[in-house]
Each structure stands twice: as C-alpha cells, then as structure tokens.
C-alpha cells in the first residue's frame, strides 16, 4: 500500500524512530513563523475541518502497524498545524483502542489547545511538544506572525490548563531568532509563562534549516546558554544541534545518495525535492541537516525561495 498521509519512520532527535502523520495540506497553519523551515504559510487560518479524509488516514495507519515493526512513536507532525484537523480525536481514539502499546506524540504550535474540544481530542497522547517562542504580544507578532484572532495570553492560559489535566509528558520548545525574540523583556515573560505552564521540560532551539524569511539569523550556542541562564529554571535544555549519522537509527544511505544525485543535476527547492523523491518534507529535512553539516550541500536563495544544491 502506498501512503499519502503517513511518512517515515523518521529518525527524530527527541522521539527516536517516529512514524509521521501529516493531516494538513502544505503550509496550512494558525501561524506564519518567520523561521518556518517549510516556507511561508499560504493558508493562515483558524478553521478546523476534515482537511484530508480521516478514514483514509486510519486505514493507512492500520496497514502500516499490521505489517511493520512498531516505531518508538507515531507522531502528528507535518508542514502545518495538526490540531486544525477536526478528525484528530478519532485518530487518537483509533490508535489508543486498537494499539494500546503504540505511543502517540503531538507536535503542535499550541495555539488551539485552549479550545476545550481540541484539548479533549488530544489529551490521550503520550507526549505533547508545543512551541512557545514569545510571551509578549510584540514578539509573538514579530516571530510567529499569528492569525489576527490569536492572543498570546489566551494561548499561555490554554497550555497551563492543558498541562493540569494531561497525564503524559509535555516538552515545551522555544525557538529563538537573533534580535527578534531574544530581548530580555521576552525572556523574562517566557520565564513567567513557563512557571505557570509547568512543562516537564523546556527545550531551547535555533535555526537548523533555511528559514521562511532570509533576515532570520541563528542564535549562536553561547547566546543560547546566556538565555538559559537568564531563564534560570532547572528543567531547561538546549537542543543538541547535530547528530552524527551513526547515532541516528534508521538513517538510510540509499536516501542520502538519491538526494545528492537528484540535486547534482539541478538545484531544487525543498518542496520540489520532496515531490521528486516522494519524501515528506520533515523526513527530507533530517537528511539535509546531516548533509549540510557535512558540507556536502548548500542552500542558495533563488526566485522561488531557498534552493538546495550540491557543494562542489
Ligand atoms: S513553524 Fe510550525 S507553527 Fe510555525 S508556521 Fe511553520 S508549521 Fe506553522
């Protein structure tokens, strides 16, 4: 069976071997983050609906889980916000009632968790990884360019309420972009928000892949450590920037070789490359990350955005 909505398994820094589920069309999101590695959001929306048929996703999951080794996690992720899909609760229920040994993770921007319905639908996940890059209105707008009806205080409130009821693990991710959300006002507001939300862990991160906007700059490691010191909380960690491929289970050399051969002919955008290779963008990015750190590829800005080319 060929899969349309599930991808991988993908080697993940935080989740081990993760089978991805993408429920949302490319770049349909409640935010338009300046650093998004999938590019600019083309459908900025708060509309929850059945973007792809729930039953088709369930059938793909069933086929995969019946015929393959169980991955460490089945993860709602992709190139948009998964909680926008109105069938996410049915998919969680399907997994939990038929495959109780399968662990479910949710990668979310956290903007809809303040809705009671959304909270109820995803509360049975084992791990929830929400992001929260700003706790001041100004920086929220600068870094996340949210839908006009989103309010950062309500989002923080939603995360706090969710955590109170949630029995799994919450790993909060904060993405920093130099000079955009690195001001002290935001860092101290984030500290206050974290103390309120009480996540199990907070993970600090900066750029891995080329961002949606070319003015977005990486926060160097030493700066991230200074931010960690300012946050001054015991469960804050800095995400390890790069894993040696030998440390990544499920890393496939054949995929790596195909990527190099494909871009050797001509540079391609992330979206083009994903289509040509039939690899999900999130999966592709894992390989590009390794290849870029090894100096074998480079990203260049072209008319249609960021192009990936072989480094000669
Ligand atoms: S980084 Fe995530 S939340 Fe932000 S625009 Fe991209 S998909 Fe949406």
Boltz pocket constraint, residues with backbone or C-beta under 6 A from the ligand:
constraints:
  - pocket:
      binder: B
      contacts: [[A, 29], [A, 30], [A, 31], [A, 32], [A, 33], [A, 35], [A, 36], [A, 37], [A, 38], [A, 39], [A, 41], [A, 78], [A, 79], [A, 80], [A, 81], [A, 109], [A, 144]]
      max_distance: 6.0
